[in-house]
Amino acid sequence: MNNITMKLNADNLIMQALREDISSEDVTTNAVMHEAVMGEVDLICKMDGIISGLEVFRRTFELLDESTVFETSYKDGDRVKKGDLIGKVRGDIRVLLSGERTALNYLQRMSGIATYTREIADLLAGSKTKLLDTRKTTPNNRIFEKYAVKTGGGYNHRYNLSDGILLKDNHIGAAGGVKEAITMAKEYAPFVRKIEIEVENLDMVREAVEAGADIIMLDNMTPDMMKEAIKIIDGRAETECSGNVTLENVARLVDIGVDYISSGALTHSAPILDVSLKHLHRI
């Protein structure tokens, strides 16, 4: 996440998180630190995994005090191991104490998503299938969570509702059917927009192909149904499968031959990667 992206899109969200944690003052820190004293603290990894969110971690402290320094030789996407010294944060001890939890919350959450994504992506290695995330993200944290998916080796599906057309079951119901929904979308959308539609059975697959969908999402189908659907589609549309895809069951989808597998679990069910700030001392 570069500096421009950070300042334009992330700074305000990080500030909101800091305000949530410090509504008026950090009363505990102010009780023991009456003035500015320089200090340093170690960022320690407590689990094996993939690190993600280092610049967000850094920026959290910088928003409290621009002179805070975070030194690390790691970059997002790197593998880390339990016990690794990831880096050191140096600055006003009051800033180190007050920003600690918010900074760690971002780093733990983003690294957990990157780690879980890498585990699933590794199972798809060697196939043509790309692993996608979804919009099942924590409110106001989508930019961080989708970035973490990318650092873990996954790919981003549409960012939000303005980013692409995806006709789901309720859109189809509102339109009156598969053909009707695709026809309406083609009439409304600019020609540069691809039209994706979610289907649940083979009759819907046939109708979607005939109506000219660009991407057909095979939702909650059995592996055998998906194989039959791919035969019906026969290269006339890109294919995506979805529906409760997790680390435990993704292996059954590897050989089906879909272009994409989307998994909400990447962002809504990934456990955190435990990291900690330790050994704070004055310098």
C-alpha positions as CSV (number, residue, x, y, z in Angstrom):
1,M,0.0,0.0,0.0
2,N,1.9,3.1,-1.2
3,N,1.9,6.5,0.4
4,I,-0.6,8.0,-2.1
5,T,-3.1,5.2,-1.4
6,M,-2.5,5.5,2.3
7,K,-3.1,9.3,2.4
8,L,-6.1,9.3,0.1
9,N,-7.9,6.2,1.3
10,A,-6.5,4.8,4.5
11,D,-5.5,7.8,6.8
12,N,-9.1,8.7,7.6
13,L,-10.1,5.2,8.4
14,I,-7.0,4.7,10.7
15,M,-7.8,8.0,12.4
16,Q,-11.4,6.8,13.0
17,A,-9.9,3.6,14.6
18,L,-7.6,5.7,16.8
19,R,-10.5,8.0,17.9
20,E,-12.5,4.8,18.8
21,D,-9.7,3.8,21.1
22,I,-8.8,7.3,22.5
23,S,-12.1,9.2,22.8
24,S,-10.6,12.0,24.9
25,E,-7.3,10.7,26.4
26,D,-5.3,7.6,27.2
27,V,-5.7,8.0,30.9
28,T,-3.5,5.0,31.8
29,T,-0.5,6.3,29.7
30,N,-1.0,9.9,30.9
31,A,-1.0,8.6,34.5
32,V,2.5,7.1,34.2
33,M,4.1,9.4,31.5
34,H,3.8,13.1,32.4
35,E,6.1,14.3,29.6
36,A,7.7,13.2,26.3
37,V,10.4,10.6,26.8
38,M,11.9,8.7,23.9
39,G,11.5,4.9,23.8
40,E,11.8,1.8,21.7
41,V,9.7,-1.3,21.5
42,D,10.1,-4.6,19.6
43,L,7.5,-6.1,17.2
44,I,7.6,-9.8,17.8
45,C,5.9,-12.5,15.7
46,K,4.2,-15.2,17.8
47,M,3.0,-17.5,15.0
48,D,4.2,-18.8,11.6
49,G,2.5,-17.1,8.7
50,I,2.5,-14.3,6.1
51,I,2.9,-10.7,7.3
52,S,0.7,-8.0,5.8
53,G,-0.1,-4.5,6.9
54,L,3.3,-3.2,7.8
55,E,2.7,0.2,6.3
56,V,-0.7,0.5,8.0
57,F,1.0,-0.4,11.3
58,R,3.6,2.3,10.6
59,R,1.1,4.9,9.6
60,T,-1.0,4.3,12.8
61,F,1.9,5.6,14.9
62,E,2.8,8.4,12.4
63,L,-0.7,9.8,12.6
64,L,-0.2,10.3,16.3
65,D,3.3,11.7,15.8
66,E,5.0,12.1,12.4
67,S,8.4,11.7,14.0
68,T,7.8,8.1,15.1
69,V,10.1,5.7,13.3
70,F,9.4,2.1,12.4
71,E,12.3,0.0,11.2
72,T,11.9,-3.4,9.6
73,S,13.6,-5.5,7.0
74,Y,10.4,-7.3,6.2
75,K,7.8,-6.5,3.5
76,D,4.2,-7.4,3.1
77,G,3.8,-10.9,1.7
78,D,7.0,-12.3,3.4
79,R,6.8,-15.4,5.5
80,V,7.4,-15.0,9.2
81,K,8.0,-17.5,12.0
82,K,7.2,-17.6,15.6
83,G,9.8,-15.7,17.6
84,D,11.0,-13.5,14.7
85,L,11.8,-9.9,15.5
86,I,9.9,-8.2,12.7
87,G,11.0,-4.6,13.6
88,K,11.3,-1.9,16.1
89,V,9.2,1.2,16.8
90,R,11.0,4.3,18.2
91,G,9.4,7.5,19.4
92,D,7.6,9.3,22.2
93,I,6.7,6.5,24.7
94,R,3.2,8.1,25.1
95,V,2.7,7.5,21.3
96,L,4.0,4.0,21.5
97,L,1.6,3.1,24.3
98,S,-1.4,4.9,22.9
99,G,-1.1,3.6,19.4
100,E,-0.1,0.0,20.3
101,R,-3.5,-1.8,20.2
102,T,-4.8,-0.1,17.1
103,A,-1.6,-0.7,15.2
104,L,-1.5,-4.3,16.3
105,N,-5.2,-4.9,15.5
106,Y,-4.6,-3.9,11.8
107,L,-1.4,-5.9,11.5
108,Q,-2.8,-9.1,13.2
109,R,-6.0,-9.0,11.1
110,M,-4.4,-8.3,7.8
111,S,-1.6,-10.8,8.4
112,G,-4.2,-13.4,9.4
113,I,-6.1,-12.9,6.1
114,A,-2.9,-13.0,4.1
115,T,-1.9,-16.3,5.8
116,Y,-5.2,-18.0,5.3
117,T,-5.3,-16.8,1.7
118,R,-1.8,-18.2,1.0
119,E,-2.8,-21.6,2.5
120,I,-5.7,-21.9,0.0
121,A,-3.8,-20.4,-2.9
122,D,-1.1,-23.0,-2.4
123,L,-3.7,-25.7,-2.8
124,L,-4.6,-24.2,-6.2
125,A,-1.0,-23.9,-7.4
126,G,-0.4,-25.5,-10.8
127,S,-4.0,-25.1,-11.9
128,K,-5.5,-22.4,-14.0
129,T,-7.9,-21.4,-11.3
130,K,-7.4,-18.0,-9.6
131,L,-8.6,-17.4,-6.0
132,L,-10.9,-14.4,-5.5
133,D,-12.2,-12.6,-2.4
134,T,-15.7,-11.2,-2.0
135,R,-17.5,-8.2,-0.4
136,K,-17.9,-10.1,2.8
137,T,-15.6,-7.8,4.6
138,T,-15.6,-5.9,7.9
139,P,-17.4,-2.5,7.5
140,N,-14.9,0.3,6.9
141,N,-12.0,-2.2,6.7
142,R,-12.5,-3.4,3.1
143,I,-9.4,-1.6,1.7
144,F,-7.2,-3.3,4.3
145,E,-8.7,-6.7,4.0
146,K,-8.7,-6.9,0.2
147,Y,-5.1,-5.6,0.2
148,A,-4.3,-8.5,2.6
149,V,-5.8,-11.0,0.2
150,K,-3.5,-9.7,-2.6
151,T,-0.4,-10.0,-0.4
152,G,-1.4,-13.5,0.4
153,G,-1.5,-14.5,-3.2
154,G,-5.2,-14.1,-4.0
155,Y,-7.0,-11.8,-6.4
156,N,-9.6,-9.1,-5.7
157,H,-13.2,-9.5,-7.0
158,R,-15.1,-6.3,-7.4
159,Y,-14.3,-3.7,-4.7
160,N,-17.8,-2.4,-4.3
161,L,-21.2,-2.1,-5.9
162,S,-20.0,0.6,-8.3
163,D,-17.1,-1.6,-9.5
164,G,-18.9,-4.3,-11.5
165,I,-22.1,-6.0,-12.4
166,L,-22.9,-9.2,-10.6
167,L,-26.5,-10.4,-11.0
168,K,-27.3,-12.6,-7.9
169,D,-30.4,-14.6,-7.1
170,N,-32.4,-11.6,-5.8
171,H,-31.5,-9.4,-8.8
172,I,-32.7,-12.3,-11.1
173,G,-35.9,-12.5,-9.1
174,A,-36.4,-8.7,-9.3
175,A,-35.8,-8.7,-13.1
176,G,-38.1,-11.7,-13.7
177,G,-35.5,-14.3,-14.8
178,V,-32.0,-14.9,-16.0
179,K,-32.5,-13.7,-19.6
180,E,-34.4,-10.6,-18.5
181,A,-31.7,-9.7,-15.9
182,I,-28.9,-10.0,-18.5
183,T,-30.8,-8.1,-21.1
184,M,-31.5,-5.3,-18.7
185,A,-27.9,-5.2,-17.6
186,K,-26.6,-5.0,-21.2
187,E,-29.0,-2.1,-21.9
188,Y,-28.0,-0.1,-18.8
189,A,-24.3,-0.8,-18.5
190,P,-21.5,0.8,-20.6
191,F,-20.2,-1.6,-23.2
192,V,-16.8,-1.9,-21.3
193,R,-18.5,-3.5,-18.3
194,K,-18.5,-7.3,-18.1
195,I,-21.7,-8.9,-16.9
196,E,-21.5,-11.7,-14.4
197,I,-24.5,-13.8,-13.3
198,E,-25.0,-16.3,-10.5
199,V,-26.7,-19.5,-11.4
200,E,-27.8,-22.5,-9.3
201,N,-28.7,-25.2,-11.7
202,L,-28.0,-26.4,-15.3
203,D,-31.1,-24.8,-16.8
204,M,-30.0,-21.4,-15.5
205,V,-26.5,-22.1,-17.0
206,R,-28.0,-22.7,-20.4
207,E,-30.1,-19.6,-20.2
208,A,-27.1,-17.5,-19.1
209,V,-25.0,-18.7,-22.0
210,E,-27.7,-18.0,-24.5
211,A,-28.3,-14.5,-23.1
212,G,-24.6,-13.7,-23.5
213,A,-23.3,-13.4,-20.0
214,D,-19.6,-12.7,-19.8
215,I,-19.0,-14.6,-16.5
216,I,-21.1,-17.3,-15.1
217,M,-20.9,-18.0,-11.3
218,L,-21.7,-21.6,-10.4
219,D,-23.1,-21.2,-6.9
220,N,-23.4,-24.0,-4.4
221,M,-23.2,-26.7,-7.1
222,T,-21.8,-30.2,-6.6
223,P,-18.4,-30.9,-8.3
224,D,-20.2,-33.1,-10.8
225,M,-22.8,-30.4,-11.6
226,M,-20.0,-27.9,-12.1
227,K,-18.2,-30.2,-14.5
228,E,-21.4,-30.5,-16.5
229,A,-21.9,-26.8,-16.5
230,I,-18.4,-26.2,-17.9
231,K,-19.2,-28.5,-20.7
232,I,-22.4,-26.6,-21.5
233,I,-20.6,-23.2,-21.3
234,D,-17.9,-24.6,-23.6
235,G,-15.6,-21.5,-23.4
236,R,-18.4,-19.1,-24.3
237,A,-18.1,-17.4,-20.9
238,E,-15.6,-17.3,-18.0
239,T,-16.5,-19.5,-15.1
240,E,-16.5,-18.9,-11.3
241,C,-17.5,-21.2,-8.5
242,S,-18.6,-20.1,-5.1
243,G,-20.5,-21.2,-2.0
244,N,-18.9,-22.0,1.4
245,V,-15.4,-22.4,0.0
246,T,-12.9,-22.9,2.8
247,L,-9.4,-24.3,3.4
248,E,-11.0,-27.6,4.4
249,N,-12.9,-28.2,1.2
250,V,-11.2,-26.3,-1.6
251,A,-9.2,-29.3,-2.7
252,R,-12.3,-30.9,-4.2
253,L,-12.5,-28.0,-6.7
254,V,-9.0,-28.0,-8.0
255,D,-9.6,-30.3,-11.0
256,I,-13.0,-29.0,-12.1
257,G,-11.5,-26.4,-14.4
258,V,-13.2,-23.2,-13.5
259,D,-11.4,-19.9,-14.1
260,Y,-12.1,-18.5,-10.6
261,I,-13.0,-19.7,-7.2
262,S,-14.4,-17.0,-4.8
263,S,-14.3,-17.4,-1.1
264,G,-15.9,-15.2,1.5
265,A,-14.0,-17.1,4.2
266,L,-10.8,-15.3,3.1
267,T,-12.0,-12.1,4.9
268,H,-14.8,-13.2,7.2
269,S,-13.3,-16.3,8.8
270,A,-9.5,-16.0,8.7
271,P,-8.0,-16.2,12.2
272,I,-5.6,-13.5,13.2
273,L,-1.8,-13.9,13.1
274,D,-0.6,-13.2,16.6
275,V,2.0,-10.4,16.9
276,S,3.0,-8.4,19.9
277,L,4.9,-5.3,21.0
278,K,7.3,-6.2,23.7
279,H,10.4,-5.0,25.7
280,L,9.4,-1.3,25.7
281,H,12.3,0.7,27.2
282,R,13.6,4.3,27.4
283,I,16.4,5.4,25.1
